[in-house]
Amino acid sequence: MKTMAVGELKTRFSQVLDEVKDGKKVGILYGRAKKPVAMIVPYSDGKKRKRQIGILDGKATIEFRDDFAMTTEELCGI
């Protein structure tokens, strides 16, 4: 993440927006102490991406032996 002071942001605002369009984040520093106060991030349209479920499907197998047994108390550590 790139950071810059408010004065630099004012002079390079169009360039910063181009960087944000490319997916980069820019932190804004304020005052003599250069304290971080804000961040400019790429706009999200609010649509959630579809999660990929089962990425290991067909790549791994799980087998339980016939003598495997666990009570709820053992599972919860009670």
mmCIF file of the N, C-alpha and C atoms, coordinates in Angstrom:
data_MODEL
# 
_entry.id   MODEL 
# 
loop_
_atom_site.group_PDB 
_atom_site.id 
_atom_site.type_symbol 
_atom_site.label_atom_id 
_atom_site.label_alt_id 
_atom_site.label_comp_id 
_atom_site.label_asym_id 
_atom_site.label_entity_id 
_atom_site.label_seq_id 
_atom_site.pdbx_PDB_ins_code 
_atom_site.Cartn_x 
_atom_site.Cartn_y 
_atom_site.Cartn_z 
_atom_site.occupancy 
_atom_site.B_iso_or_equiv 
_atom_site.pdbx_formal_charge 
_atom_site.auth_seq_id 
_atom_site.auth_comp_id 
_atom_site.auth_asym_id 
_atom_site.auth_atom_id 
_atom_site.pdbx_PDB_model_num 
ATOM 1   N N  . MET A 1 1  ? 0.837   -1.164  0.000   1.00 0.00 ? 1  MET A N  1 
ATOM 2   C CA . MET A 1 1  ? 0.000   0.000   0.000   1.00 0.00 ? 1  MET A CA 1 
ATOM 3   C C  . MET A 1 1  ? 0.889   1.236   0.000   1.00 0.00 ? 1  MET A C  1 
ATOM 4   N N  . LYS A 1 2  ? 0.515   2.167   -0.803  1.00 0.00 ? 2  LYS A N  1 
ATOM 5   C CA . LYS A 1 2  ? 1.235   3.432   -0.914  1.00 0.00 ? 2  LYS A CA 1 
ATOM 6   C C  . LYS A 1 2  ? 0.604   4.437   0.048   1.00 0.00 ? 2  LYS A C  1 
ATOM 7   N N  . THR A 1 3  ? 1.432   5.290   0.660   1.00 0.00 ? 3  THR A N  1 
ATOM 8   C CA . THR A 1 3  ? 0.914   6.345   1.527   1.00 0.00 ? 3  THR A CA 1 
ATOM 9   C C  . THR A 1 3  ? 1.429   7.691   1.051   1.00 0.00 ? 3  THR A C  1 
ATOM 10  N N  . MET A 1 4  ? 0.657   8.750   1.321   1.00 0.00 ? 4  MET A N  1 
ATOM 11  C CA . MET A 1 4  ? 1.100   10.098  0.959   1.00 0.00 ? 4  MET A CA 1 
ATOM 12  C C  . MET A 1 4  ? 0.407   11.125  1.834   1.00 0.00 ? 4  MET A C  1 
ATOM 13  N N  . ALA A 1 5  ? 1.078   12.262  1.983   1.00 0.00 ? 5  ALA A N  1 
ATOM 14  C CA . ALA A 1 5  ? 0.535   13.359  2.776   1.00 0.00 ? 5  ALA A CA 1 
ATOM 15  C C  . ALA A 1 5  ? -0.575  14.058  1.999   1.00 0.00 ? 5  ALA A C  1 
ATOM 16  N N  . VAL A 1 6  ? -1.399  14.809  2.716   1.00 0.00 ? 6  VAL A N  1 
ATOM 17  C CA . VAL A 1 6  ? -2.532  15.502  2.109   1.00 0.00 ? 6  VAL A CA 1 
ATOM 18  C C  . VAL A 1 6  ? -2.080  16.451  1.008   1.00 0.00 ? 6  VAL A C  1 
ATOM 19  N N  . GLY A 1 7  ? -0.996  17.204  1.245   1.00 0.00 ? 7  GLY A N  1 
ATOM 20  C CA . GLY A 1 7  ? -0.494  18.141  0.235   1.00 0.00 ? 7  GLY A CA 1 
ATOM 21  C C  . GLY A 1 7  ? -0.102  17.448  -1.052  1.00 0.00 ? 7  GLY A C  1 
ATOM 22  N N  . GLU A 1 8  ? 0.569   16.322  -0.930  1.00 0.00 ? 8  GLU A N  1 
ATOM 23  C CA . GLU A 1 8  ? 0.960   15.559  -2.122  1.00 0.00 ? 8  GLU A CA 1 
ATOM 24  C C  . GLU A 1 8  ? -0.277  15.006  -2.829  1.00 0.00 ? 8  GLU A C  1 
ATOM 25  N N  . LEU A 1 9  ? -1.255  14.581  -2.060  1.00 0.00 ? 9  LEU A N  1 
ATOM 26  C CA . LEU A 1 9  ? -2.496  14.074  -2.644  1.00 0.00 ? 9  LEU A CA 1 
ATOM 27  C C  . LEU A 1 9  ? -3.190  15.155  -3.466  1.00 0.00 ? 9  LEU A C  1 
ATOM 28  N N  . LYS A 1 10 ? -3.198  16.375  -2.947  1.00 0.00 ? 10 LYS A N  1 
ATOM 29  C CA . LYS A 1 10 ? -3.837  17.474  -3.671  1.00 0.00 ? 10 LYS A CA 1 
ATOM 30  C C  . LYS A 1 10 ? -3.191  17.708  -5.032  1.00 0.00 ? 10 LYS A C  1 
ATOM 31  N N  . THR A 1 11 ? -1.867  17.645  -5.070  1.00 0.00 ? 11 THR A N  1 
ATOM 32  C CA . THR A 1 11 ? -1.181  17.931  -6.333  1.00 0.00 ? 11 THR A CA 1 
ATOM 33  C C  . THR A 1 11 ? -1.227  16.763  -7.307  1.00 0.00 ? 11 THR A C  1 
ATOM 34  N N  . ARG A 1 12 ? -1.371  15.538  -6.809  1.00 0.00 ? 12 ARG A N  1 
ATOM 35  C CA . ARG A 1 12 ? -1.336  14.363  -7.684  1.00 0.00 ? 12 ARG A CA 1 
ATOM 36  C C  . ARG A 1 12 ? -2.655  13.598  -7.692  1.00 0.00 ? 12 ARG A C  1 
ATOM 37  N N  . PHE A 1 13 ? -3.759  14.276  -7.421  1.00 0.00 ? 13 PHE A N  1 
ATOM 38  C CA . PHE A 1 13 ? -5.041  13.594  -7.247  1.00 0.00 ? 13 PHE A CA 1 
ATOM 39  C C  . PHE A 1 13 ? -5.431  12.749  -8.466  1.00 0.00 ? 13 PHE A C  1 
ATOM 40  N N  . SER A 1 14 ? -5.275  13.270  -9.662  1.00 0.00 ? 14 SER A N  1 
ATOM 41  C CA . SER A 1 14 ? -5.658  12.513  -10.865 1.00 0.00 ? 14 SER A CA 1 
ATOM 42  C C  . SER A 1 14 ? -4.804  11.257  -11.016 1.00 0.00 ? 14 SER A C  1 
ATOM 43  N N  . GLN A 1 15 ? -3.511  11.363  -10.730 1.00 0.00 ? 15 GLN A N  1 
ATOM 44  C CA . GLN A 1 15 ? -2.630  10.197  -10.817 1.00 0.00 ? 15 GLN A CA 1 
ATOM 45  C C  . GLN A 1 15 ? -3.009  9.152   -9.770  1.00 0.00 ? 15 GLN A C  1 
ATOM 46  N N  . VAL A 1 16 ? -3.354  9.632   -8.571  1.00 0.00 ? 16 VAL A N  1 
ATOM 47  C CA . VAL A 1 16 ? -3.761  8.716   -7.507  1.00 0.00 ? 16 VAL A CA 1 
ATOM 48  C C  . VAL A 1 16 ? -5.031  7.964   -7.913  1.00 0.00 ? 16 VAL A C  1 
ATOM 49  N N  . LEU A 1 17 ? -5.986  8.684   -8.505  1.00 0.00 ? 17 LEU A N  1 
ATOM 50  C CA . LEU A 1 17 ? -7.216  8.017   -8.939  1.00 0.00 ? 17 LEU A CA 1 
ATOM 51  C C  . LEU A 1 17 ? -6.936  6.959   -10.009 1.00 0.00 ? 17 LEU A C  1 
ATOM 52  N N  . ASP A 1 18 ? -5.988  7.234   -10.894 1.00 0.00 ? 18 ASP A N  1 
ATOM 53  C CA . ASP A 1 18 ? -5.622  6.233   -11.899 1.00 0.00 ? 18 ASP A CA 1 
ATOM 54  C C  . ASP A 1 18 ? -5.043  4.989   -11.229 1.00 0.00 ? 18 ASP A C  1 
ATOM 55  N N  . GLU A 1 19 ? -4.227  5.179   -10.185 1.00 0.00 ? 19 GLU A N  1 
ATOM 56  C CA . GLU A 1 19 ? -3.658  4.037   -9.471  1.00 0.00 ? 19 GLU A CA 1 
ATOM 57  C C  . GLU A 1 19 ? -4.749  3.246   -8.754  1.00 0.00 ? 19 GLU A C  1 
ATOM 58  N N  . VAL A 1 20 ? -5.710  3.957   -8.177  1.00 0.00 ? 20 VAL A N  1 
ATOM 59  C CA . VAL A 1 20 ? -6.809  3.285   -7.483  1.00 0.00 ? 20 VAL A CA 1 
ATOM 60  C C  . VAL A 1 20 ? -7.663  2.503   -8.475  1.00 0.00 ? 20 VAL A C  1 
ATOM 61  N N  . LYS A 1 21 ? -7.861  3.056   -9.660  1.00 0.00 ? 21 LYS A N  1 
ATOM 62  C CA . LYS A 1 21 ? -8.606  2.324   -10.704 1.00 0.00 ? 21 LYS A CA 1 
ATOM 63  C C  . LYS A 1 21 ? -7.920  1.013   -11.053 1.00 0.00 ? 21 LYS A C  1 
ATOM 64  N N  . ASP A 1 22 ? -6.584  0.993   -10.945 1.00 0.00 ? 22 ASP A N  1 
ATOM 65  C CA . ASP A 1 22 ? -5.813  -0.218  -11.248 1.00 0.00 ? 22 ASP A CA 1 
ATOM 66  C C  . ASP A 1 22 ? -5.815  -1.208  -10.095 1.00 0.00 ? 22 ASP A C  1 
ATOM 67  N N  . GLY A 1 23 ? -6.528  -0.873  -9.012  1.00 0.00 ? 23 GLY A N  1 
ATOM 68  C CA . GLY A 1 23 ? -6.662  -1.820  -7.909  1.00 0.00 ? 23 GLY A CA 1 
ATOM 69  C C  . GLY A 1 23 ? -5.761  -1.549  -6.723  1.00 0.00 ? 23 GLY A C  1 
ATOM 70  N N  . LYS A 1 24 ? -4.989  -0.483  -6.749  1.00 0.00 ? 24 LYS A N  1 
ATOM 71  C CA . LYS A 1 24 ? -4.082  -0.180  -5.641  1.00 0.00 ? 24 LYS A CA 1 
ATOM 72  C C  . LYS A 1 24 ? -4.809  0.613   -4.562  1.00 0.00 ? 24 LYS A C  1 
ATOM 73  N N  . LYS A 1 25 ? -4.314  0.509   -3.327  1.00 0.00 ? 25 LYS A N  1 
ATOM 74  C CA . LYS A 1 25 ? -4.849  1.262   -2.198  1.00 0.00 ? 25 LYS A CA 1 
ATOM 75  C C  . LYS A 1 25 ? -3.858  2.372   -1.858  1.00 0.00 ? 25 LYS A C  1 
ATOM 76  N N  . VAL A 1 26 ? -4.378  3.523   -1.437  1.00 0.00 ? 26 VAL A N  1 
ATOM 77  C CA . VAL A 1 26 ? -3.532  4.653   -1.082  1.00 0.00 ? 26 VAL A CA 1 
ATOM 78  C C  . VAL A 1 26 ? -3.944  5.157   0.292   1.00 0.00 ? 26 VAL A C  1 
ATOM 79  N N  . GLY A 1 27 ? -2.978  5.189   1.233   1.00 0.00 ? 27 GLY A N  1 
ATOM 80  C CA . GLY A 1 27 ? -3.222  5.709   2.565   1.00 0.00 ? 27 GLY A CA 1 
ATOM 81  C C  . GLY A 1 27 ? -2.959  7.200   2.604   1.00 0.00 ? 27 GLY A C  1 
ATOM 82  N N  . ILE A 1 28 ? -3.762  7.942   3.356   1.00 0.00 ? 28 ILE A N  1 
ATOM 83  C CA . ILE A 1 28 ? -3.630  9.390   3.459   1.00 0.00 ? 28 ILE A CA 1 
ATOM 84  C C  . ILE A 1 28 ? -3.072  9.732   4.844   1.00 0.00 ? 28 ILE A C  1 
ATOM 85  N N  . LEU A 1 29 ? -1.976  10.487  4.864   1.00 0.00 ? 29 LEU A N  1 
ATOM 86  C CA . LEU A 1 29 ? -1.329  10.901  6.106   1.00 0.00 ? 29 LEU A CA 1 
ATOM 87  C C  . LEU A 1 29 ? -1.652  12.358  6.373   1.00 0.00 ? 29 LEU A C  1 
ATOM 88  N N  . TYR A 1 30 ? -1.847  12.725  7.657   1.00 0.00 ? 30 TYR A N  1 
ATOM 89  C CA . TYR A 1 30 ? -2.270  14.081  8.000   1.00 0.00 ? 30 TYR A CA 1 
ATOM 90  C C  . TYR A 1 30 ? -1.395  14.670  9.100   1.00 0.00 ? 30 TYR A C  1 
ATOM 91  N N  . GLY A 1 31 ? -1.105  15.936  8.979   1.00 0.00 ? 31 GLY A N  1 
ATOM 92  C CA . GLY A 1 31 ? -0.391  16.672  10.012  1.00 0.00 ? 31 GLY A CA 1 
ATOM 93  C C  . GLY A 1 31 ? 1.111   16.478  9.967   1.00 0.00 ? 31 GLY A C  1 
ATOM 94  N N  . ARG A 1 32 ? 1.770   17.183  10.896  1.00 0.00 ? 32 ARG A N  1 
ATOM 95  C CA . ARG A 1 32 ? 3.240   17.094  10.949  1.00 0.00 ? 32 ARG A CA 1 
ATOM 96  C C  . ARG A 1 32 ? 3.709   15.706  11.353  1.00 0.00 ? 32 ARG A C  1 
ATOM 97  N N  . ALA A 1 33 ? 2.912   15.039  12.160  1.00 0.00 ? 33 ALA A N  1 
ATOM 98  C CA . ALA A 1 33 ? 3.273   13.695  12.617  1.00 0.00 ? 33 ALA A CA 1 
ATOM 99  C C  . ALA A 1 33 ? 3.006   12.637  11.549  1.00 0.00 ? 33 ALA A C  1 
ATOM 100 N N  . LYS A 1 34 ? 2.399   13.046  10.450  1.00 0.00 ? 34 LYS A N  1 
ATOM 101 C CA . LYS A 1 34 ? 2.071   12.116  9.350   1.00 0.00 ? 34 LYS A CA 1 
ATOM 102 C C  . LYS A 1 34 ? 1.259   10.926  9.856   1.00 0.00 ? 34 LYS A C  1 
ATOM 103 N N  . LYS A 1 35 ? 0.215   11.248  10.594  1.00 0.00 ? 35 LYS A N  1 
ATOM 104 C CA . LYS A 1 35 ? -0.652  10.216  11.161  1.00 0.00 ? 35 LYS A CA 1 
ATOM 105 C C  . LYS A 1 35 ? -1.630  9.721   10.092  1.00 0.00 ? 35 LYS A C  1 
ATOM 106 N N  . PRO A 1 36 ? -1.762  8.392   9.915   1.00 0.00 ? 36 PRO A N  1 
ATOM 107 C CA . PRO A 1 36 ? -2.723  7.865   8.946   1.00 0.00 ? 36 PRO A CA 1 
ATOM 108 C C  . PRO A 1 36 ? -4.156  8.180   9.377   1.00 0.00 ? 36 PRO A C  1 
ATOM 109 N N  . VAL A 1 37 ? -4.926  8.763   8.468   1.00 0.00 ? 37 VAL A N  1 
ATOM 110 C CA . VAL A 1 37 ? -6.300  9.137   8.801   1.00 0.00 ? 37 VAL A CA 1 
ATOM 111 C C  . VAL A 1 37 ? -7.337  8.566   7.836   1.00 0.00 ? 37 VAL A C  1 
ATOM 112 N N  . ALA A 1 38 ? -6.925  8.183   6.651   1.00 0.00 ? 38 ALA A N  1 
ATOM 113 C CA . ALA A 1 38 ? -7.901  7.691   5.676   1.00 0.00 ? 38 ALA A CA 1 
ATOM 114 C C  . ALA A 1 38 ? -7.205  6.797   4.655   1.00 0.00 ? 38 ALA A C  1 
ATOM 115 N N  . MET A 1 39 ? -8.035  6.131   3.858   1.00 0.00 ? 39 MET A N  1 
ATOM 116 C CA . MET A 1 39 ? -7.501  5.282   2.799   1.00 0.00 ? 39 MET A CA 1 
ATOM 117 C C  . MET A 1 39 ? -8.434  5.379   1.590   1.00 0.00 ? 39 MET A C  1 
ATOM 118 N N  . ILE A 1 40 ? -7.851  5.484   0.428   1.00 0.00 ? 40 ILE A N  1 
ATOM 119 C CA . ILE A 1 40 ? -8.624  5.465   -0.809  1.00 0.00 ? 40 ILE A CA 1 
ATOM 120 C C  . ILE A 1 40 ? -8.475  4.063   -1.394  1.00 0.00 ? 40 ILE A C  1 
ATOM 121 N N  . VAL A 1 41 ? -9.590  3.405   -1.599  1.00 0.00 ? 41 VAL A N  1 
ATOM 122 C CA . VAL A 1 41 ? -9.593  2.033   -2.099  1.00 0.00 ? 41 VAL A CA 1 
ATOM 123 C C  . VAL A 1 41 ? -10.463 1.955   -3.351  1.00 0.00 ? 41 VAL A C  1 
ATOM 124 N N  . PRO A 1 42 ? -10.251 0.959   -4.184  1.00 0.00 ? 42 PRO A N  1 
ATOM 125 C CA . PRO A 1 42 ? -11.084 0.809   -5.381  1.00 0.00 ? 42 PRO A CA 1 
ATOM 126 C C  . PRO A 1 42 ? -12.553 0.619   -5.008  1.00 0.00 ? 42 PRO A C  1 
ATOM 127 N N  . TYR A 1 43 ? -13.424 1.167   -5.821  1.00 0.00 ? 43 TYR A N  1 
ATOM 128 C CA . TYR A 1 43 ? -14.868 1.064   -5.612  1.00 0.00 ? 43 TYR A CA 1 
ATOM 129 C C  . TYR A 1 43 ? -15.342 -0.362  -5.855  1.00 0.00 ? 43 TYR A C  1 
ATOM 130 N N  . SER A 1 44 ? -16.221 -0.814  -4.979  1.00 0.00 ? 44 SER A N  1 
ATOM 131 C CA . SER A 1 44 ? -16.836 -2.122  -5.152  1.00 0.00 ? 44 SER A CA 1 
ATOM 132 C C  . SER A 1 44 ? -18.324 -1.905  -5.404  1.00 0.00 ? 44 SER A C  1 
ATOM 133 N N  . ASP A 1 45 ? -18.870 -2.587  -6.383  1.00 0.00 ? 45 ASP A N  1 
ATOM 134 C CA . ASP A 1 45 ? -20.278 -2.399  -6.714  1.00 0.00 ? 45 ASP A CA 1 
ATOM 135 C C  . ASP A 1 45 ? -21.208 -3.070  -5.712  1.00 0.00 ? 45 ASP A C  1 
ATOM 136 N N  . GLY A 1 46 ? -20.655 -3.725  -4.722  1.00 0.00 ? 46 GLY A N  1 
ATOM 137 C CA . GLY A 1 46 ? -21.467 -4.339  -3.677  1.00 0.00 ? 46 GLY A CA 1 
ATOM 138 C C  . GLY A 1 46 ? -21.898 -5.753  -3.991  1.00 0.00 ? 46 GLY A C  1 
ATOM 139 N N  . LYS A 1 47 ? -21.675 -6.206  -5.199  1.00 0.00 ? 47 LYS A N  1 
ATOM 140 C CA . LYS A 1 47 ? -22.039 -7.570  -5.543  1.00 0.00 ? 47 LYS A CA 1 
ATOM 141 C C  . LYS A 1 47 ? -21.018 -8.524  -4.947  1.00 0.00 ? 47 LYS A C  1 
ATOM 142 N N  . LYS A 1 48 ? -21.507 -9.523  -4.274  1.00 0.00 ? 48 LYS A N  1 
ATOM 143 C CA . LYS A 1 48 ? -20.613 -10.507 -3.695  1.00 0.00 ? 48 LYS A CA 1 
ATOM 144 C C  . LYS A 1 48 ? -20.247 -11.529 -4.757  1.00 0.00 ? 48 LYS A C  1 
ATOM 145 N N  . ARG A 1 49 ? -18.991 -11.864 -4.765  1.00 0.00 ? 49 ARG A N  1 
ATOM 146 C CA . ARG A 1 49 ? -18.544 -12.889 -5.711  1.00 0.00 ? 49 ARG A CA 1 
ATOM 147 C C  . ARG A 1 49 ? -18.997 -14.257 -5.227  1.00 0.00 ? 49 ARG A C  1 
ATOM 148 N N  . LYS A 1 50 ? -19.268 -15.115 -6.152  1.00 0.00 ? 50 LYS A N  1 
ATOM 149 C CA . LYS A 1 50 ? -19.692 -16.457 -5.807  1.00 0.00 ? 50 LYS A CA 1 
ATOM 150 C C  . LYS A 1 50 ? -18.499 -17.215 -5.240  1.00 0.00 ? 50 LYS A C  1 
ATOM 151 N N  . ARG A 1 51 ? -18.702 -17.792 -4.069  1.00 0.00 ? 51 ARG A N  1 
ATOM 152 C CA . ARG A 1 51 ? -17.626 -18.544 -3.435  1.00 0.00 ? 51 ARG A CA 1 
ATOM 153 C C  . ARG A 1 51 ? -17.479 -19.905 -4.093  1.00 0.00 ? 51 ARG A C  1 
ATOM 154 N N  . GLN A 1 52 ? -16.255 -20.310 -4.235  1.00 0.00 ? 52 GLN A N  1 
ATOM 155 C CA . GLN A 1 52 ? -15.984 -21.626 -4.798  1.00 0.00 ? 52 GLN A CA 1 
ATOM 156 C C  . GLN A 1 52 ? -15.988 -22.636 -3.651  1.00 0.00 ? 52 GLN A C  1 
ATOM 157 N N  . ILE A 1 53 ? -16.890 -23.568 -3.712  1.00 0.00 ? 53 ILE A N  1 
ATOM 158 C CA . ILE A 1 53 ? -17.015 -24.576 -2.667  1.00 0.00 ? 53 ILE A CA 1 
ATOM 159 C C  . ILE A 1 53 ? -16.558 -25.917 -3.226  1.00 0.00 ? 53 ILE A C  1 
ATOM 160 N N  . GLY A 1 54 ? -15.852 -26.642 -2.419  1.00 0.00 ? 54 GLY A N  1 
ATOM 161 C CA . GLY A 1 54 ? -15.421 -27.973 -2.816  1.00 0.00 ? 54 GLY A CA 1 
ATOM 162 C C  . GLY A 1 54 ? -14.200 -27.974 -3.718  1.00 0.00 ? 54 GLY A C  1 
ATOM 163 N N  . ILE A 1 55 ? -13.227 -27.102 -3.420  1.00 0.00 ? 55 ILE A N  1 
ATOM 164 C CA . ILE A 1 55 ? -12.059 -27.029 -4.292  1.00 0.00 ? 55 ILE A CA 1 
ATOM 165 C C  . ILE A 1 55 ? -11.207 -28.293 -4.227  1.00 0.00 ? 55 ILE A C  1 
ATOM 166 N N  . LEU A 1 56 ? -11.385 -29.099 -3.182  1.00 0.00 ? 56 LEU A N  1 
ATOM 167 C CA . LEU A 1 56 ? -10.640 -30.345 -3.068  1.00 0.00 ? 56 LEU A CA 1 
ATOM 168 C C  . LEU A 1 56 ? -11.464 -31.560 -3.498  1.00 0.00 ? 56 LEU A C  1 
ATOM 169 N N  . ASP A 1 57 ? -12.634 -31.307 -4.063  1.00 0.00 ? 57 ASP A N  1 
ATOM 170 C CA . ASP A 1 57 ? -13.504 -32.401 -4.473  1.00 0.00 ? 57 ASP A CA 1 
ATOM 171 C C  . ASP A 1 57 ? -12.781 -33.310 -5.471  1.00 0.00 ? 57 ASP A C  1 
ATOM 172 N N  . GLY A 1 58 ? -12.701 -34.577 -5.123  1.00 0.00 ? 58 GLY A N  1 
ATOM 173 C CA . GLY A 1 58 ? -12.045 -35.558 -5.988  1.00 0.00 ? 58 GLY A CA 1 
ATOM 174 C C  . GLY A 1 58 ? -10.539 -35.621 -5.803  1.00 0.00 ? 58 GLY A C  1 
ATOM 175 N N  . LYS A 1 59 ? -9.972  -34.743 -4.970  1.00 0.00 ? 59 LYS A N  1 
ATOM 176 C CA . LYS A 1 59 ? -8.524  -34.718 -4.777  1.00 0.00 ? 59 LYS A CA 1 
ATOM 177 C C  . LYS A 1 59 ? -8.110  -35.343 -3.445  1.00 0.00 ? 59 LYS A C  1 
ATOM 178 N N  . ALA A 1 60 ? -9.051  -35.519 -2.557  1.00 0.00 ? 60 ALA A N  1 
ATOM 179 C CA . ALA A 1 60 ? -8.744  -36.077 -1.253  1.00 0.00 ? 60 ALA A CA 1 
ATOM 180 C C  . ALA A 1 60 ? -9.848  -37.034 -0.833  1.00 0.00 ? 60 ALA A C  1 
ATOM 181 N N  . THR A 1 61 ? -9.476  -37.993 -0.022  1.00 0.00 ? 61 THR A N  1 
ATOM 182 C CA . THR A 1 61 ? -10.461 -38.924 0.505   1.00 0.00 ? 61 THR A CA 1 
ATOM 183 C C  . THR A 1 61 ? -10.315 -39.009 2.013   1.00 0.00 ? 61 THR A C  1 
ATOM 184 N N  . ILE A 1 62 ? -11.418 -39.281 2.674   1.00 0.00 ? 62 ILE A N  1 
ATOM 185 C CA . ILE A 1 62 ? -11.419 -39.451 4.120   1.00 0.00 ? 62 ILE A CA 1 
ATOM 186 C C  . ILE A 1 62 ? -12.031 -40.806 4.419   1.00 0.00 ? 62 ILE A C  1 
ATOM 187 N N  . GLU A 1 63 ? -11.347 -41.551 5.235   1.00 0.00 ? 63 GLU A N  1 
ATOM 188 C CA . GLU A 1 63 ? -11.847 -42.863 5.638   1.00 0.00 ? 63 GLU A CA 1 
ATOM 189 C C  . GLU A 1 63 ? -11.835 -42.954 7.145   1.00 0.00 ? 63 GLU A C  1 
ATOM 190 N N  . PHE A 1 64 ? -12.913 -43.477 7.722   1.00 0.00 ? 64 PHE A N  1 
ATOM 191 C CA . PHE A 1 64 ? -12.987 -43.703 9.149   1.00 0.00 ? 64 PHE A CA 1 
ATOM 192 C C  . PHE A 1 64 ? -12.969 -45.201 9.393   1.00 0.00 ? 64 PHE A C  1 
ATOM 193 N N  . ARG A 1 65 ? -12.154 -45.611 10.334  1.00 0.00 ? 65 ARG A N  1 
ATOM 194 C CA . ARG A 1 65 ? -12.094 -47.028 10.677  1.00 0.00 ? 65 ARG A CA 1 
ATOM 195 C C  . ARG A 1 65 ? -13.379 -47.423 11.391  1.00 0.00 ? 65 ARG A C  1 
ATOM 196 N N  . ASP A 1 66 ? -13.693 -48.689 11.336  1.00 0.00 ? 66 ASP A N  1 
ATOM 197 C CA . ASP A 1 66 ? -14.914 -49.186 11.967  1.00 0.00 ? 66 ASP A CA 1 
ATOM 198 C C  . ASP A 1 66 ? -14.904 -48.988 13.477  1.00 0.00 ? 66 ASP A C  1 
ATOM 199 N N  . ASP A 1 67 ? -13.713 -48.988 14.094  1.00 0.00 ? 67 ASP A N  1 
ATOM 200 C CA . ASP A 1 67 ? -13.646 -48.858 15.549  1.00 0.00 ? 67 ASP A CA 1 
ATOM 201 C C  . ASP A 1 67 ? -13.525 -47.393 16.003  1.00 0.00 ? 67 ASP A C  1 
ATOM 202 N N  . PHE A 1 68 ? -13.698 -46.442 15.087  1.00 0.00 ? 68 PHE A N  1 
ATOM 203 C CA . PHE A 1 68 ? -13.629 -45.030 15.443  1.00 0.00 ? 68 PHE A CA 1 
ATOM 204 C C  . PHE A 1 68 ? -14.908 -44.610 16.144  1.00 0.00 ? 68 PHE A C  1 
ATOM 205 N N  . ALA A 1 69 ? -14.733 -44.020 17.323  1.00 0.00 ? 69 ALA A N  1 
ATOM 206 C CA . ALA A 1 69 ? -15.890 -43.533 18.061  1.00 0.00 ? 69 ALA A CA 1 
ATOM 207 C C  . ALA A 1 69 ? -15.453 -42.346 18.906  1.00 0.00 ? 69 ALA A C  1 
ATOM 208 N N  . MET A 1 70 ? -16.285 -41.327 18.917  1.00 0.00 ? 70 MET A N  1 
ATOM 209 C CA . MET A 1 70 ? -15.999 -40.147 19.728  1.00 0.00 ? 70 MET A CA 1 
ATOM 210 C C  . MET A 1 70 ? -17.311 -39.606 20.255  1.00 0.00 ? 70 MET A C  1 
ATOM 211 N N  . THR A 1 71 ? -17.336 -39.349 21.540  1.00 0.00 ? 71 THR A N  1 
ATOM 212 C CA . THR A 1 71 ? -18.552 -38.806 22.128  1.00 0.00 ? 71 THR A CA 1 
ATOM 213 C C  . THR A 1 71 ? -18.565 -37.280 21.940  1.00 0.00 ? 71 THR A C  1 
ATOM 214 N N  . THR A 1 72 ? -19.711 -36.686 22.165  1.00 0.00 ? 72 THR A N  1 
ATOM 215 C CA . THR A 1 72 ? -19.842 -35.237 22.059  1.00 0.00 ? 72 THR A CA 1 
ATOM 216 C C  . THR A 1 72 ? -18.952 -34.555 23.090  1.00 0.00 ? 72 THR A C  1 
ATOM 217 N N  . GLU A 1 73 ? -18.852 -35.126 24.296  1.00 0.00 ? 73 GLU A N  1 
ATOM 218 C CA . GLU A 1 73 ? -18.018 -34.564 25.345  1.00 0.00 ? 73 GLU A CA 1 
ATOM 219 C C  . GLU A 1 73 ? -16.544 -34.569 24.937  1.00 0.00 ? 73 GLU A C  1 
ATOM 220 N N  . GLU A 1 74 ? -16.095 -35.650 24.302  1.00 0.00 ? 74 GLU A N  1 
ATOM 221 C CA . GLU A 1 74 ? -14.701 -35.711 23.846  1.00 0.00 ? 74 GLU A CA 1 
ATOM 222 C C  . GLU A 1 74 ? -14.450 -34.690 22.743  1.00 0.00 ? 74 GLU A C  1 
ATOM 223 N N  . LEU A 1 75 ? -15.412 -34.529 21.846  1.00 0.00 ? 75 LEU A N  1 
ATOM 224 C CA . LEU A 1 75 ? -15.269 -33.572 20.773  1.00 0.00 ? 75 LEU A CA 1 
ATOM 225 C C  . LEU A 1 75 ? -15.185 -32.140 21.311  1.00 0.00 ? 75 LEU A C  1 
ATOM 226 N N  . CYS A 1 76 ? -15.996 -31.832 22.290  1.00 0.00 ? 76 CYS A N  1 
ATOM 227 C CA . CYS A 1 76 ? -16.028 -30.468 22.856  1.00 0.00 ? 76 CYS A CA 1 
ATOM 228 C C  . CYS A 1 76 ? -14.966 -30.265 23.922  1.00 0.00 ? 76 CYS A C  1 
ATOM 229 N N  . GLY A 1 77 ? -14.282 -31.289 24.330  1.00 0.00 ? 77 GLY A N  1 
ATOM 230 C CA . GLY A 1 77 ? -13.250 -31.173 25.344  1.00 0.00 ? 77 GLY A CA 1 
ATOM 231 C C  . GLY A 1 77 ? -13.781 -31.006 26.753  1.00 0.00 ? 77 GLY A C  1 
ATOM 232 N N  . ILE A 1 78 ? -14.958 -31.542 27.005  1.00 0.00 ? 78 ILE A N  1 
ATOM 233 C CA . ILE A 1 78 ? -15.583 -31.404 28.330  1.00 0.00 ? 78 ILE A CA 1 
ATOM 234 C C  . ILE A 1 78 ? -15.098 -32.490 29.253  1.00 0.00 ? 78 ILE A C  1 
# 
